[in-house]
Amino acid sequence: TFVEKDIRLLSASFQVDLRVDNWYSKPYLIPIRFIAQFFFLLFHIRRYKSVIVMFGGYWSLNPAIIGKLLKRKVIIIAGGTDCVSYPAINYGSLRKPILKKVIGCSFKYASVICPVDDSLVFFRNSFYDNSLQGIKHFFPINNTPVRVVYNGYEAQQSSAINKNKKKNSFVTLAFCSTKERFVLKGIDLILQNAALFPDAHFTIGGVSNVEKYFPGIPENVTLLGPLSPDAVKQLFSEQEFIIQISISEGFPNALCEAMSQGCIPISSPVGAMPVITGDTGFTMMKRTDEDFQNVIQQALSLSEAEKPLKSVQAAGRIAEAFTESKRASQLIEIANS
């Protein structure tokens, strides 16, 4: 949805043509996709003022090199996985040596890199393993200009926020189906500790195969499979709290969309989340059961009078600081400059 949003925002000022390929659906076809993309760009790139690539990957190398040779602007929007490496949980494009070289060359020859947060430029992950991450850590001699552009969201009027949310309700959205991704998103911590809070209810949306890796789901946990955007919006409107305690993030859209619907955030201090939440919610500083229990207890300790105030504050934070218009104006400026 965030890609579709950028297409919509840019289409208001430019003619936007798309080339969409699912590079990872059949990895053995990557060389064929690479060749097809090369010849497409070689014969067509002169028609365009700029080429925008979402995330660094195999698909970003041809645009970066051909754009450099033929003097066309190439903008790579770095979103998260292309800036990190976490081998222990099999996450991060930069943990793969060949892909790391491809992304490094893409960043080197691009006209500008537009990460969605400063943490993707350089960051120490004190929440998980104290590792150094980010573009400047992995590619220290890269001199390509970097311009951070936050994601943007449609403003939600405070009067539209549901005032009758389910009491002591917590929601997490994570489209994943493997154990490594469950750990990445902190779902393992929710499942291990939910039973300690019998008066609370936890909903985890977008997941599958959970029982395969975590048998014995607590009674106060509801698992939902993949959800449509409308279903996600409805789900967020009903919940009091959004839990986003990932090991790694760029600029998490689920967190922002939930806050826009008045969900009070519970987050980890990684990626853009400290910038997004500000002082509107609760931060889990270390990835431990004890820290998770403490932060949930803090949330449950809010009075029934405090919750609506925090809910409006969370929605207001997104509406004021991270608007679609801000992102659109910055992207248009970069494309035109």
VENZIGI-V961277 format. One record per run of one state. SS is the DSSP state (~ for helix, > for strand, _ for the rest). FROM is the first residue (numbers start at 1). TO is the last residue. If there is no record, write none. Layout:
BEGIN
SS:FROM:TO / SS:FROM:TO
END
This chain:
BEGIN
_:1:1 / ~:2:11 / _:12:26 / ~:27:47 / _:48:49 / >:50:54 / _:55:57 / ~:58:69 / _:70:72 / >:73:77 / _:78:80 / ~:81:83 / _:84:85 / >:86:86 / ~:87:89 / _:90:90 / >:91:91 / _:92:92 / ~:93:95 / _:96:96 / ~:97:109 / _:110:111 / >:112:113 / _:114:117 / ~:118:120 / _:121:122 / >:123:125 / _:126:130 / >:131:133 / _:134:134 / ~:135:138 / _:139:144 / >:145:146 / _:147:152 / >:153:153 / _:154:157 / ~:158:160 / _:161:168 / >:169:176 / _:177:178 / ~:179:184 / _:185:186 / ~:187:196 / _:197:200 / >:201:207 / _:208:209 / ~:210:213 / _:214:220 / >:221:223 / _:224:228 / ~:229:238 / _:239:240 / >:241:244 / _:245:252 / ~:253:260 / _:261:263 / >:264:268 / _:269:272 / ~:273:277 / _:278:281 / >:282:284 / _:285:288 / ~:289:300 / _:301:303 / ~:304:321 / _:322:322 / >:323:323 / ~:324:336 / _:337:337
END
